[in-house]
């Protein structure tokens, strides 16, 4: 099944080359808001937006990208060769990824997803990709729902809320070791559903032996692979979306519980909201809402004339 929609971010030079090609070729101009140029080709539409985004849609989109955009404009092959260049992406395996690691507020969420060649093909059609490239919460939730349906229960999500996170950090004392523990639990949980899974792929965040040591009996037979930019693997990309959806839901629950919008990240706004929570609910509320080993905790408490001694043991 051919994919019918492609999006590329073009450099200034590529935008100029594409505009020249579209202006001089056998294309019918059309009007699309916010575009530099928009045309209809034989079996697809091509829109070049002012942001530099190029959108190609239609039943002939894949052929147009493969035979025109890649060789003439991008001068780079990006689609159509995944089975040749990375055949392991389509073989049965699981991918693991996390969300919330760098956010002061909210949970740390780790997800694992099992794929087969058929599921990988569905993911391509659904445009499953690294969650960091998706800016819309609504789209994250929609994709997460589609992924859960596609894999038919062969996934798991481990959500470590702030209170549990702070207890674990007190016990473990290292973020990478906590991540290893969470990844191991996700692997173990999914192995209960798919005991024949031969391989697990995760992003590189620390020594591989940290995860291997944290695995219990069910997971010790699996082959573990850690890679930089592992989100290029479709199973890892799917896991990143499920983890992100879990994190977004966790933040929404916190906002509802505390009656104000809890921001993401570790910005000045985050410190401002954290200070308000401390003044309104007491310093102990940080243990219920935030990852308290962040230096942000010291900065927030200091701004309120407090120290870490104000946090319950």
C-alpha positions as CSV (number, residue, x, y, z in Angstrom):
1,X,0.0,0.0,0.0
2,X,1.5,3.3,-1.1
3,X,1.6,6.2,1.3
4,X,-0.4,9.2,0.0
5,X,1.1,12.2,2.0
6,X,4.7,13.3,2.5
7,X,6.0,16.4,4.3
8,X,9.6,17.7,3.9
9,X,11.3,20.7,5.5
10,X,13.3,22.4,2.7
11,X,16.4,24.7,2.9
12,X,16.2,28.1,1.2
13,X,18.2,26.7,-1.8
14,X,15.8,23.7,-2.1
15,X,12.8,26.0,-1.9
16,X,14.2,28.1,-4.7
17,X,14.9,25.0,-6.8
18,X,11.5,23.6,-6.2
19,X,9.7,26.8,-7.0
20,X,11.7,27.1,-10.3
21,X,10.8,23.5,-11.2
22,X,7.1,23.9,-10.4
23,X,6.9,27.2,-12.3
24,X,8.6,25.7,-15.4
25,X,7.0,22.3,-15.5
26,X,3.6,20.8,-16.6
27,X,1.7,21.8,-13.5
28,X,-1.6,23.6,-12.9
29,X,-1.3,26.5,-10.4
30,X,-3.9,26.6,-7.6
31,X,-4.6,28.8,-4.6
32,X,-3.6,27.6,-1.2
33,X,-3.3,29.9,1.8
34,X,0.2,30.6,3.2
35,X,2.0,29.0,0.3
36,X,4.8,30.3,-1.9
37,X,3.6,28.2,-4.8
38,X,0.9,25.5,-5.0
39,X,0.2,23.3,-8.0
40,X,-1.6,20.2,-9.1
41,X,0.4,17.5,-10.9
42,X,-1.0,14.4,-12.7
43,X,-1.9,12.4,-9.6
44,X,-0.9,14.6,-6.7
45,X,-0.8,18.1,-5.3
46,X,2.4,19.9,-4.3
47,X,2.3,22.9,-1.8
48,X,5.4,24.8,-0.8
49,X,4.6,26.9,2.3
50,X,6.2,30.1,3.5
51,X,7.5,28.1,6.5
52,X,9.7,26.1,4.1
53,X,7.5,23.0,4.5
54,X,6.7,21.1,1.3
55,X,3.6,18.9,1.3
56,X,3.0,16.3,-1.4
57,X,-0.5,14.6,-1.4
58,X,-2.4,12.3,-3.6
59,X,-2.3,8.7,-5.0
60,X,0.8,9.6,-7.0
61,X,2.7,11.3,-4.2
62,X,5.2,8.5,-3.6
63,X,6.1,8.4,-7.3
64,X,6.5,12.1,-7.5
65,X,8.7,12.3,-4.4
66,X,10.8,9.3,-5.6
67,X,11.3,10.4,-9.2
68,X,11.2,14.2,-8.9
69,X,11.6,15.7,-5.5
70,X,14.4,13.4,-4.2
71,X,16.7,13.3,-7.2
72,X,16.1,16.8,-8.6
73,X,15.4,19.0,-5.5
74,X,16.6,17.2,-2.3
75,X,19.4,15.3,-4.1
76,X,18.9,12.7,-1.3
77,X,17.0,9.4,-1.1
78,X,14.7,9.3,1.9
79,X,11.8,7.0,1.1
80,X,11.2,3.6,-0.7
81,X,14.4,1.9,0.4
82,X,13.8,1.1,4.1
83,X,13.5,-2.6,3.5
84,X,16.9,-2.6,1.7
85,X,18.8,-0.2,4.0
86,X,17.3,-1.3,7.3
87,X,15.6,-4.7,6.9
88,X,15.7,-5.2,10.7
89,X,13.1,-2.4,11.1
90,X,10.4,-4.7,9.6
91,X,11.4,-7.9,11.5
92,X,9.5,-8.8,14.7
93,X,10.8,-6.9,17.7
94,X,9.8,-4.3,20.3
95,X,10.8,-0.7,20.6
96,X,11.0,1.3,23.9
97,X,11.1,5.0,24.5
98,X,10.2,7.5,27.2
99,X,8.7,11.0,27.7
100,X,8.9,13.5,30.6
101,X,12.6,13.0,31.5
102,X,13.5,16.6,31.0
103,X,10.2,18.1,32.4
104,X,10.2,19.4,36.0
105,X,6.5,18.7,36.5
106,X,4.7,15.5,35.7
107,X,5.4,11.8,35.3
108,X,8.2,9.9,33.6
109,X,6.4,7.6,31.1
110,X,8.1,4.6,29.4
111,X,6.3,2.7,26.6
112,X,7.1,-0.5,24.7
113,X,5.5,-1.6,21.4
114,X,5.9,-4.9,19.5
115,X,5.8,-4.9,15.7
116,X,5.6,-7.4,12.9
117,X,6.2,-6.7,9.1
118,X,2.4,-6.1,8.7
119,X,2.3,-3.7,11.6
120,X,5.3,-1.7,10.3
121,X,3.5,-1.3,7.0
122,X,0.5,0.0,8.8
123,X,2.7,2.4,10.7
124,X,4.2,3.8,7.5
125,X,0.7,4.4,6.1
126,X,-0.2,6.1,9.4
127,X,2.9,8.3,9.3
128,X,4.1,7.1,12.7
129,X,7.3,9.0,13.5
130,X,9.3,10.3,16.4
131,X,6.9,12.2,18.8
132,X,9.3,15.1,19.1
133,X,8.5,16.0,15.4
134,X,4.7,16.2,16.3
135,X,3.7,19.5,17.9
136,X,0.0,18.9,18.2
137,X,-1.3,17.2,21.4
138,X,-4.5,16.3,19.5
139,X,-2.4,14.5,16.8
140,X,-0.3,12.7,19.4
141,X,-3.5,11.3,21.1
142,X,-5.0,10.4,17.7
143,X,-1.9,8.5,16.6
144,X,-1.6,6.8,20.0
145,X,-5.1,5.5,19.6
146,X,-4.4,4.3,16.1
147,X,-1.2,2.6,17.3
148,X,-3.0,0.8,20.1
149,X,-5.6,-0.5,17.7
150,X,-2.9,-1.6,15.1
151,X,-0.9,-3.6,17.6
152,X,-4.0,-5.2,19.2
153,X,-2.8,-5.1,22.8
154,X,0.9,-5.8,22.1
155,X,2.2,-2.8,23.9
156,X,2.7,-1.6,27.5
157,X,3.0,1.8,29.2
158,X,4.8,2.3,32.5
159,X,4.0,5.7,34.1
160,X,6.0,6.8,37.1
161,X,4.1,9.6,38.8
162,X,6.0,12.3,40.7
163,X,5.6,10.8,44.2
164,X,6.8,7.4,43.0
165,X,9.6,9.1,40.9
166,X,10.9,10.9,44.0
167,X,10.9,7.8,46.1
168,X,12.7,5.9,43.4
169,X,15.3,8.6,42.9
170,X,15.9,8.7,46.7
171,X,16.6,4.9,46.5
172,X,18.4,4.7,43.2
173,X,20.1,8.1,43.1
174,X,20.8,8.3,39.3
175,X,18.5,9.3,36.4
176,X,20.1,6.8,34.0
177,X,19.6,4.0,36.4
178,X,16.0,5.0,36.9
179,X,15.5,5.0,33.1
180,X,17.1,1.5,33.0
181,X,14.7,0.3,35.7
182,X,11.7,1.8,33.7
183,X,12.9,0.3,30.4
184,X,13.4,-3.1,32.0
185,X,9.9,-3.0,33.5
186,X,8.4,-2.1,30.1
187,X,10.3,-5.0,28.5
188,X,9.2,-7.4,31.2
189,X,5.6,-6.4,30.9
190,X,5.5,-6.7,27.1
191,X,7.4,-10.1,27.2
192,X,4.4,-11.4,29.3
193,X,2.2,-10.6,26.3
194,X,4.7,-11.6,23.5
195,X,7.1,-14.2,25.1
196,X,8.6,-15.0,21.7
197,X,9.8,-11.5,21.0
198,X,13.5,-11.9,20.1
199,X,14.8,-8.3,20.3
200,X,14.3,-5.0,22.0
201,X,15.5,-1.6,20.6
202,X,15.9,1.5,22.7
203,X,17.7,4.9,22.5
204,X,21.2,5.1,23.9
205,X,21.1,6.8,27.3
206,X,23.6,4.9,29.3
207,X,25.5,1.6,29.5
208,X,23.4,-1.3,28.1
209,X,24.3,-3.4,31.2
210,X,22.1,-1.1,33.3
211,X,19.0,-2.3,31.6
212,X,20.2,-5.9,31.4
213,X,20.9,-6.0,35.1
214,X,17.4,-4.6,35.9
215,X,15.7,-7.3,33.8
216,X,14.0,-10.1,35.7
217,X,13.5,-13.7,34.6
218,X,11.1,-13.1,31.7
219,X,13.3,-10.5,30.0
220,X,16.7,-12.0,30.3
221,X,16.4,-14.1,27.1
222,X,15.8,-11.0,24.9
223,X,18.5,-9.4,22.8
224,X,18.8,-5.7,23.8
225,X,20.0,-3.1,21.3
226,X,20.7,0.5,22.2
227,X,21.2,3.1,19.4
228,X,21.6,6.8,18.9
229,X,18.5,8.2,17.2
230,X,16.7,5.0,17.7
231,X,13.4,6.8,16.9
232,X,14.1,6.0,13.2
233,X,13.0,2.5,14.1
234,X,9.2,2.3,13.6
235,X,8.7,0.3,16.9
236,X,10.6,3.0,18.9
237,X,8.8,5.8,17.1
238,X,5.5,4.2,18.1
239,X,6.6,3.8,21.7
240,X,7.7,7.5,21.7
241,X,4.1,8.5,20.7
242,X,2.5,6.2,23.4
243,X,4.9,7.6,26.0
244,X,4.2,11.2,25.0
245,X,0.4,10.6,25.0
246,X,0.8,9.2,28.6
247,X,2.9,12.2,29.7
248,X,0.4,14.7,28.2
249,X,-2.5,13.0,30.0
250,X,-0.5,13.0,33.3
251,X,0.1,16.7,32.9
252,X,-3.6,17.3,32.2
253,X,-4.5,15.4,35.4
254,X,-2.1,17.5,37.4
255,X,-3.5,20.7,36.0
256,X,-7.0,19.6,36.9
257,X,-6.0,18.5,40.4
258,X,-4.3,21.9,41.2
259,X,-6.7,24.1,39.4
260,X,-4.2,25.8,37.0
261,X,-2.3,25.0,33.9
262,X,0.9,23.1,34.8
263,X,3.5,24.0,32.1
264,X,6.0,21.6,30.6
265,X,9.8,21.9,30.5
266,X,11.9,23.7,33.0
267,X,11.5,27.3,32.0
268,X,11.0,30.6,34.0
269,X,7.2,30.0,33.7
270,X,7.7,26.6,35.3
271,X,9.5,28.2,38.2
272,X,6.7,30.8,38.5
273,X,4.0,28.2,38.7
274,X,6.0,26.0,41.1
275,X,6.4,29.0,43.4
276,X,2.7,29.6,43.3
277,X,2.1,25.9,44.2
278,X,4.5,26.1,47.1
279,X,2.7,29.2,48.4
280,X,-0.8,27.8,47.9
281,X,-0.3,24.1,48.9
282,X,3.0,24.1,50.8
283,X,6.5,22.9,49.8
284,X,5.4,19.3,50.2
285,X,3.2,19.7,47.1
286,X,6.4,19.6,45.0
287,X,6.9,16.0,46.0
288,X,3.5,15.3,44.5
289,X,3.9,17.3,41.3
290,X,7.6,17.6,40.3
291,X,10.8,15.7,39.9
292,X,12.5,17.1,43.0
293,X,16.1,16.2,42.2
294,X,16.1,19.0,39.5
295,X,18.0,22.1,40.5
296,X,14.8,23.9,39.8
297,X,13.5,22.7,43.2
298,X,16.3,24.6,45.0
299,X,15.7,27.7,42.9
300,X,12.0,27.6,43.6
301,X,12.4,27.0,47.3
302,X,15.1,29.7,47.6
303,X,12.8,32.2,45.9
304,X,10.2,31.5,48.6
305,X,12.8,31.8,51.4
306,X,13.0,28.0,52.0
307,X,15.5,25.2,51.6
308,X,15.2,21.5,50.9
309,X,14.8,20.9,54.6
310,X,11.2,22.1,54.1
311,X,10.4,19.0,52.1
312,X,9.0,16.1,54.1
313,X,11.4,13.1,54.4
